[in-house]
Amino acid sequence: MTNLPLDNSGPWETPPPSWKQYFSFSTDHKVIGIQYLLMAFCFFLVGGLLAMIVRAELLTPQLDVVDRSLYNGLFTMHGTVMIFLWILPANVGLANYLVPLMIGAKDMAFPVLNAIAFWLMPVAGTLLMLSFFLPSGTAQAGWWSYPPVSIQNPSGHLINGEFIWLVAVAISGASSIMGGVNFVTTIFQLRAPGMGWLKMPVYVWTILSAQLLQLFCLPALTGAAIMLLFDLSFGTDFFSPFNNGDPIIYQHLFWFYSHPAVYVMALPAFGVFSEILPAFARKPLFGYKTVAISSILIAGQGTFVWVHHMFTSATPSWMRMFFMASTMLIAVPTGIKVLAWTATVWRGSLRLTTPMLFCLGAIAMFLFAGITGIMLASAPFDLHVNNTYFVVGHFHYVVFGTVTMALYAGIYFWFPKMTGRTYSEAWGKLHFVLTFIGANLNFFPMHPIGLQGMLRRVASYDPQYTTWNVIASLGAFLLGMSVLPFIANMITSAYLGKKIGENPWQATGLEWTTSSPPPVENFETIPTVTEEPYGYGQRTMAAN
């Protein structure tokens, strides 16, 4: 059940906004969605600070900012925070807010489970941050935590950084599995009358695809983290090569989830593009049905590509060939989406608002990431650049250039719906310019130095790589500064922005047919869907 307002107004009126509700155990999906977004953004700032310290170390070839042990902890925690505490929960937060509105539901299928899933995430994040203050230091084995490095415990402490890391990942995994159950049930059971499968918004298709991946693949990682925890602290030998354990099995379990996790992160971004581009091109989404079904295809194919992360791990030749082909094949459904987005904006009446700029910039960076991804799918090439900065550059073009910029686009696009107010376009466009320039300065130089052989996860390096590293570090500092106009814009606009109506963008979709912000249970009566989605020039949804 959702929380009803305590005043004497009608139950369908929007309650007065209060910052206190975001620190409460609310079961309203909209409150939980914003709780996820606020929590995730706080951890995004922490992860960004860690990244800037890493890039400060890499300004010079010598080790001159932090010692090697702390450096290992910094890049380990940077990757962990950005993936498990920023991108994944931020996507869940945006989806939590939007999915019930988009499908005509009053709330998620299991509101209490939804709240429990959220409150597990601050617990996991707090544990990770506290590990910096342990006598043994924080985890240092990377965000993948490969054994045998991760099961070494020279400090002798039972509660050490790696122990905390594994507990936090297991808690995060439990939260995500709860969320997956909730999303899949909600989309299957609570769609409004008339909303058949091929009348759902593409964003809902992408969330469904991503959450099916969570349910199918995430238990492998959660189980592996628990088994590794037992190896580290209780003397078992699941993955210890010194006692007949098999560390390669851990890699299979880890990547069986952690490569599909890339699609768990990227699919919602594709959904954001598919909602925003038609709104600001004033055209229907090109090839809606194909784009929707391609999301399921990406999820399905995504479960058959994980071994390309293990081409150098004594992988047999037949397995290399199979997974090389399967990885390259996934370019087909993603290419379908890019074609559809291009055709949607082609000869459209474009409005270059802040959300549109972030979408176009993110798609451009995704194209570059796709090209380097196909290169890495080739086993001979991957063997050459494995464990180099080329892989780091490719990965960051996906997780920052594509996913984080899509999150920014989504926040700007649905900000008026969430708050009932507008934001400053001037500050928004400044934010885009700083972000786009900073991201490319930061991540592009990683490709040439990776091709030249610079290894990742090193605190000192050959001086021949200095120039590119200086450029990358300056880009990282600019990227860090780029969040300042975003923070200022969001805070001031939430309280002082101009009030607007229910649909300032003249966009289609059920979420735009209710007030801004929406009332407690979203709709006074459950709406009935009567038209195809993305039909500009007419109202696509009609209420009872």
C-alpha positions in Angstrom: 0.0 0.0 0.0 1.1 3.5 -0.6 1.2 6.2 2.1 -1.9 8.4 1.9 -1.6 12.2 2.7 -2.5 13.1 6.3 -4.4 16.3 5.5 -8.1 16.5 4.5 -7.5 16.8 0.8 -8.6 14.2 -1.6 -6.5 11.0 -1.8 -5.6 11.8 -5.4 -4.1 15.2 -4.7 -0.3 15.6 -4.6 0.9 16.0 -1.0 3.1 18.9 -0.1 6.7 18.0 -0.9 9.0 17.5 2.1 12.6 16.5 2.3 11.8 14.5 5.4 10.0 11.8 3.3 13.3 10.9 1.6 14.7 9.7 5.0 11.6 7.6 5.8 10.6 4.0 5.2 8.1 5.0 2.5 6.4 2.5 0.2 5.5 5.0 -2.5 7.5 4.0 -5.6 8.1 7.6 -6.5 9.6 8.4 -3.1 11.7 5.3 -3.3 12.8 6.2 -6.8 14.1 9.6 -5.7 15.7 8.0 -2.6 17.7 5.7 -5.0 18.7 8.6 -7.2 19.9 10.8 -4.3 21.8 8.0 -2.6 23.4 6.8 -5.8 24.4 10.4 -6.7 26.1 10.8 -3.3 28.1 7.7 -4.0 28.8 8.9 -7.5 30.5 11.9 -6.0 32.6 9.6 -3.7 33.5 7.4 -6.6 34.5 10.5 -8.7 36.7 11.8 -5.9 38.5 8.4 -5.7 39.0 8.6 -9.5 40.5 12.0 -9.3 43.0 10.8 -6.7 43.9 8.0 -9.0 44.3 10.3 -12.0 46.4 12.7 -9.8 48.8 9.8 -9.2 49.0 9.1 -12.9 49.9 12.7 -13.8 53.5 11.7 -13.5 55.3 8.4 -14.2 56.6 8.2 -10.6 54.8 7.1 -7.5 54.4 10.5 -5.7 50.9 10.9 -4.4 49.8 7.7 -2.5 51.6 4.5 -1.7 50.9 1.4 -3.8 48.7 -0.3 -1.2 46.4 2.7 -1.0 46.4 3.1 -4.7 45.2 -0.5 -5.1 42.4 0.3 -2.6 41.4 3.5 -4.4 40.9 1.9 -7.9 39.2 -1.1 -6.3 36.7 1.1 -4.4 36.3 3.4 -7.4 35.1 0.6 -9.6 33.0 -1.0 -6.9 31.3 2.3 -6.0 30.6 3.4 -9.5 29.1 0.1 -10.6 27.3 -1.3 -7.5 26.4 2.1 -5.8 26.0 4.5 -8.7 25.0 3.1 -12.1 22.9 0.1 -11.0 21.0 1.8 -8.2 20.5 5.0 -10.2 19.0 3.0 -13.0 16.8 1.2 -10.5 15.7 4.6 -9.0 14.7 6.1 -12.4 12.9 2.9 -13.3 11.2 2.8 -9.8 9.8 6.3 -10.4 8.7 5.8 -14.0 7.6 2.2 -14.7 4.4 2.2 -12.7 3.5 5.6 -14.2 4.3 4.4 -17.7 2.2 1.2 -17.5 -0.8 2.8 -15.6 -0.2 1.2 -12.2 -0.7 2.8 -8.8 2.5 1.4 -7.4 5.0 -1.5 -7.7 3.6 -5.0 -7.1 5.4 -5.4 -3.7 5.7 -1.9 -2.1 7.2 -3.1 1.2 9.8 -5.4 -0.6 10.6 -2.3 -2.8 11.4 -0.3 0.4 13.5 -3.1 1.9 15.5 -3.5 -1.3 16.3 0.2 -1.2 17.4 0.3 2.4 19.8 -2.6 1.9 21.8 -0.4 -0.4 22.9 2.3 2.1 23.9 -0.5 4.4 26.2 -2.0 1.7 27.6 1.4 0.8 28.3 2.3 4.4 30.1 -0.9 5.0 32.4 -0.2 1.9 33.2 3.3 3.1 34.0 2.1 6.7 36.5 -0.4 5.3 38.9 2.5 4.6 39.2 2.9 8.4 40.1 -0.8 9.2 43.7 -1.5 10.4 44.1 -3.9 7.5 42.9 -1.3 5.0 40.2 -1.5 2.3 39.9 -4.2 -0.4 42.7 -4.2 -2.9 41.9 -7.0 -5.4 40.0 -4.9 -7.9 36.2 -4.7 -8.4 36.3 -8.3 -9.8 38.1 -9.6 -6.7 39.9 -12.5 -8.4 41.4 -15.3 -6.3 44.1 -16.1 -5.3 44.8 -12.4 -4.6 41.5 -11.8 -3.0 41.8 -14.8 -0.5 45.2 -13.7 0.8 45.0 -12.2 4.3 48.5 -11.1 5.4 47.0 -8.9 8.2 45.5 -12.0 9.9 42.3 -10.0 10.8 39.1 -11.9 10.3 37.3 -8.6 9.5 39.4 -7.1 6.8 38.8 -5.0 3.7 38.1 -7.9 1.4 35.7 -9.4 4.0 33.7 -6.2 4.1 33.8 -6.0 0.3 32.4 -9.5 -0.1 29.6 -8.9 2.5 28.7 -5.6 0.8 28.5 -7.2 -2.7 26.3 -10.0 -1.3 24.0 -7.5 0.3 23.8 -5.5 -2.9 23.1 -8.7 -4.8 20.2 -9.6 -2.5 18.8 -6.1 -2.9 19.0 -6.3 -6.7 17.3 -9.7 -6.8 14.4 -8.3 -4.7 14.2 -5.5 -7.2 14.2 -7.8 -10.1 11.3 -9.8 -8.7 9.4 -6.6 -8.1 9.9 -5.1 -11.6 9.2 -8.3 -13.5 6.0 -9.0 -11.5 4.8 -5.3 -11.9 5.3 -5.3 -15.6 3.7 -8.7 -16.1 0.7 -8.1 -13.8 -0.1 -4.4 -13.4 -0.2 -3.0 -16.9 -3.2 -0.8 -17.6 -6.2 -2.2 -19.6 -5.4 -2.2 -23.3 -1.6 -2.1 -22.8 -0.5 -5.2 -24.7 3.1 -6.2 -24.9 3.6 -4.2 -28.1 2.0 -1.1 -26.7 4.4 -0.8 -23.8 6.9 2.1 -24.0 10.4 1.0 -25.1 11.8 2.1 -21.7 9.6 -0.5 -20.0 10.8 -3.1 -22.5 14.4 -2.3 -21.6 13.7 -2.4 -17.8 12.0 -5.8 -18.2 15.0 -7.1 -20.2 17.5 -5.8 -17.7 15.6 -7.2 -14.7 15.2 -10.6 -16.3 19.0 -10.6 -16.6 19.3 -9.7 -12.9 17.1 -12.6 -11.9 18.8 -15.1 -14.2 22.5 -14.1 -13.8 22.9 -12.3 -10.5 22.6 -15.4 -8.2 25.9 -16.6 -9.8 27.8 -13.6 -8.6 26.1 -13.5 -5.2 26.9 -17.2 -4.7 30.5 -16.7 -5.8 30.9 -13.8 -3.4 29.7 -16.0 -0.5 31.9 -18.9 -1.5 34.9 -16.6 -1.8 34.1 -15.2 1.7 34.2 -18.7 3.1 37.6 -19.3 1.4 39.0 -16.0 2.8 37.7 -16.3 6.4 36.7 -19.9 7.2 39.2 -22.2 5.5 37.2 -23.6 2.7 38.9 -24.3 -0.7 36.4 -23.5 -3.4 38.8 -21.3 -5.4 42.2 -21.7 -3.7 44.7 -23.1 -6.2 47.0 -24.1 -3.3 44.4 -26.7 -2.0 42.9 -28.1 -5.2 40.4 -25.3 -5.6 39.8 -23.7 -9.0 40.1 -19.9 -9.4 38.9 -20.2 -13.0 35.5 -21.4 -11.8 35.3 -18.1 -9.9 36.0 -16.2 -13.1 33.2 -18.0 -14.8 30.7 -17.3 -12.0 31.8 -13.7 -11.8 31.6 -12.9 -15.5 28.4 -15.0 -16.0 26.8 -12.1 -14.2 29.2 -9.2 -14.7 29.1 -9.1 -18.4 25.3 -9.3 -18.6 25.6 -6.5 -15.9 26.9 -4.3 -18.7 23.5 -4.8 -20.4 21.7 -4.3 -17.1 23.3 -0.9 -17.1 23.1 -0.1 -20.8 19.6 -1.3 -21.6 17.8 1.3 -19.5 20.0 3.9 -21.2 18.8 2.7 -24.5 15.2 3.0 -23.2 15.9 6.6 -22.2 17.2 7.4 -25.7 14.1 5.9 -27.2 11.8 8.1 -25.0 13.7 11.4 -25.4 14.6 11.4 -29.1 11.0 11.2 -30.4 9.9 14.0 -27.9 12.5 16.4 -29.2 12.5 15.3 -32.9 8.7 15.6 -33.0 8.5 12.3 -34.8 7.3 8.8 -33.8 10.1 6.4 -32.8 11.2 4.6 -36.0 10.6 0.8 -35.9 9.1 0.7 -32.5 8.3 -3.0 -32.5 11.8 -4.0 -33.7 13.4 -1.7 -31.2 11.3 -3.2 -28.4 12.0 -6.8 -29.3 15.7 -6.1 -29.8 15.9 -5.4 -26.1 14.9 -9.0 -25.3 17.3 -10.2 -27.9 20.2 -8.3 -26.3 19.3 -9.7 -22.9 19.2 -13.3 -24.4 22.4 -13.0 -26.3 24.1 -11.3 -23.4 24.0 -14.5 -21.4 26.3 -16.2 -24.0 29.3 -13.8 -24.2 30.9 -13.8 -20.8 34.0 -15.9 -21.7 35.4 -13.1 -23.9 36.7 -11.6 -20.6 38.7 -14.8 -20.1 40.5 -15.3 -23.4 43.8 -15.3 -21.6 42.6 -17.6 -18.7 43.7 -20.9 -20.3 40.5 -20.8 -22.4 40.4 -23.7 -25.0 40.5 -22.6 -28.6 36.9 -23.9 -29.4 35.6 -21.7 -26.5 37.4 -18.7 -27.8 35.9 -19.1 -31.2 32.4 -19.6 -29.9 32.4 -16.7 -27.6 34.2 -14.4 -30.2 31.3 -15.1 -32.6 28.6 -14.7 -30.0 30.1 -11.4 -28.8 30.3 -10.0 -32.3 26.7 -11.2 -33.0 25.3 -9.0 -30.2 26.2 -6.0 -32.4 23.1 -6.9 -34.5 20.3 -6.0 -32.1 22.3 -3.0 -30.8 22.8 -1.9 -34.3 19.1 -2.1 -34.9 18.6 0.4 -32.0 21.2 2.8 -33.4 19.6 2.7 -36.8 16.2 3.4 -35.3 17.5 6.4 -33.3 19.2 7.8 -36.4 16.1 7.4 -38.5 14.0 9.0 -35.7 16.0 12.2 -35.7 16.6 12.3 -39.4 14.7 15.3 -40.8 13.0 15.8 -37.5 12.1 19.1 -36.0 14.9 19.0 -33.5 14.9 20.9 -30.3 18.4 20.9 -28.8 17.3 21.0 -25.1 19.6 19.7 -22.4 18.1 16.1 -22.4 18.4 16.0 -26.2 22.1 17.1 -26.1 22.9 14.5 -23.5 21.2 11.8 -25.6 23.0 12.8 -28.8 26.3 13.0 -27.0 25.8 9.6 -25.3 24.8 7.9 -28.6 28.0 9.3 -30.2 30.1 7.9 -27.4 28.2 4.6 -27.6 29.1 4.3 -31.2 32.7 4.6 -30.4 32.4 2.1 -27.6 30.7 -0.3 -30.0 33.5 -0.1 -32.5 36.2 -0.8 -29.8 33.9 -3.5 -28.4 33.9 -5.3 -31.7 37.7 -5.0 -31.7 37.9 -6.6 -28.3 35.5 -9.4 -29.3 38.2 -10.6 -31.6 40.3 -13.1 -29.7 43.7 -12.3 -31.5 43.2 -8.6 -30.8 42.0 -9.1 -27.3 45.1 -11.3 -26.5 47.2 -8.3 -27.5 45.5 -5.6 -25.5 44.3 -7.7 -22.6 44.9 -6.0 -19.2 45.9 -2.7 -20.9 44.3 0.7 -20.8 42.6 0.1 -24.1 40.1 -2.1 -22.2 39.7 0.6 -19.5 39.0 3.2 -22.2 36.4 1.0 -23.9 34.7 0.2 -20.6 34.4 3.8 -19.6 33.0 4.9 -22.9 30.2 2.4 -22.1 29.6 3.1 -18.4 30.2 6.8 -18.4 29.9 8.0 -22.0 26.8 6.0 -22.6 25.1 5.1 -19.3 25.9 8.0 -17.0 25.2 10.6 -19.7 21.9 8.7 -20.4 21.1 9.0 -16.7 21.8 12.7 -16.8 19.5 13.0 -19.9 16.7 11.1 -18.1 17.0 13.2 -14.9 16.7 16.4 -16.9 13.8 15.0 -19.0 11.7 13.8 -16.1 12.8 16.5 -13.7 9.7 18.6 -14.4 7.5 15.5 -13.8 9.2 14.7 -10.5 9.2 18.3 -9.1 6.6 20.2 -11.0 9.3 22.8 -11.9 11.6 23.7 -14.7 15.4 23.9 -14.5 17.8 26.3 -16.1 18.6 25.4 -19.7 21.7 27.6 -19.6 23.2 25.7 -16.7 22.1 22.4 -18.1 23.9 23.1 -21.4 27.0 24.2 -19.6 26.9 20.9 -17.7 26.6 19.0 -21.0 29.6 20.8 -22.6 31.9 20.3 -19.6 30.8 16.6 -19.3 31.2 15.8 -23.0 34.6 17.5 -23.3 35.9 16.1 -20.0 34.8 12.6 -20.7 36.4 12.4 -24.1 39.6 14.0 -22.8 39.7 11.6 -20.0 38.9 8.3 -21.8 40.0 8.7 -25.4 43.8 8.8 -24.5 43.5 5.4 -22.8 43.1 3.8 -26.2 46.4 4.8 -27.8 48.5 4.1 -24.7 46.7 0.8 -24.3 47.6 -0.1 -27.9 51.2 0.9 -27.0 51.1 -1.6 -24.1 50.5 0.4 -20.9 49.0 -1.9 -18.3 46.1 -0.9 -16.2 46.0 -0.9 -12.4 49.6 0.5 -12.1 50.6 3.5 -10.1 53.8 4.1 -12.0 54.6 3.7 -15.6 57.1 4.1 -18.5 57.7 7.9 -19.2 56.8 7.4 -22.8 53.1 7.4 -21.8 53.3 10.7 -19.9 51.7 13.0 -22.5 48.5 10.9 -22.9 48.2 10.4 -19.2 48.5 14.1 -18.5 45.6 14.8 -21.0 43.5 12.0 -19.4 44.1 13.4 -15.9 43.2 16.9 -16.9 40.0 15.5 -18.5 39.2 13.7 -15.3 39.6 16.9 -13.3 37.3 18.8 -15.8 34.8 15.9 -15.5 34.9 16.3 -11.7 34.2 20.0 -12.0 31.3 19.3 -14.4 29.0 18.1 -11.7 29.0 21.5 -10.0 26.6 23.3 -12.4 24.4 20.1 -12.3 24.2 20.2 -8.5 23.5 23.9 -8.4 20.9 23.6 -11.1 19.0 20.7 -9.5 18.9 22.2 -6.0 17.9 25.7 -6.9 15.4 24.5 -9.5 13.7 22.1 -7.2 12.8 24.9 -4.9 12.9 28.1 -7.1 12.3 26.8 -10.6 9.2 28.0 -12.6 6.2 25.8 -12.0 4.9 24.0 -15.0 2.0 21.9 -16.1 1.7 18.2 -16.5 3.4 17.9 -19.9 6.0 20.7 -20.6 7.6 18.7 -23.4 4.4 17.7 -25.2 5.7 14.2 -24.9 3.6 11.0 -25.3 3.1 8.3 -22.6 1.0 7.8 -19.6 3.4 9.5 -17.2 2.7 12.8 -19.0 -1.1 12.5 -18.5 -1.0 13.0 -14.7 -0.1 16.0 -12.6 3.5 17.2 -12.0 4.5 15.8 -9.5 2.1 12.9 -9.7 -0.4 12.2 -6.9 0.2 9.6 -4.3 -1.4 6.7 -6.3 -0.6 8.2 -9.7 -4.1 8.0 -11.3 -7.5 8.9 -10.0 -8.8 6.0 -12.1 -6.8 3.3 -13.9 -6.3 4.6 -17.5 -7.1 2.6 -20.6 -4.6 2.5 -23.5 -6.3 3.1 -26.8 -3.5 4.1 -29.2 -0.1 2.9 -30.3 2.9 4.6 -28.4 4.9 7.4 -29.9 2.1 8.7 -32.2 2.9 12.3 -32.4 0.2 14.6 -33.7 -2.4 12.8 -31.6 -2.9 11.9 -27.9 -1.6 8.3 -27.6 -3.2 7.5 -24.4 -6.8 8.1 -23.2 -8.1 7.7 -19.6 -11.4 6.2 -18.6 
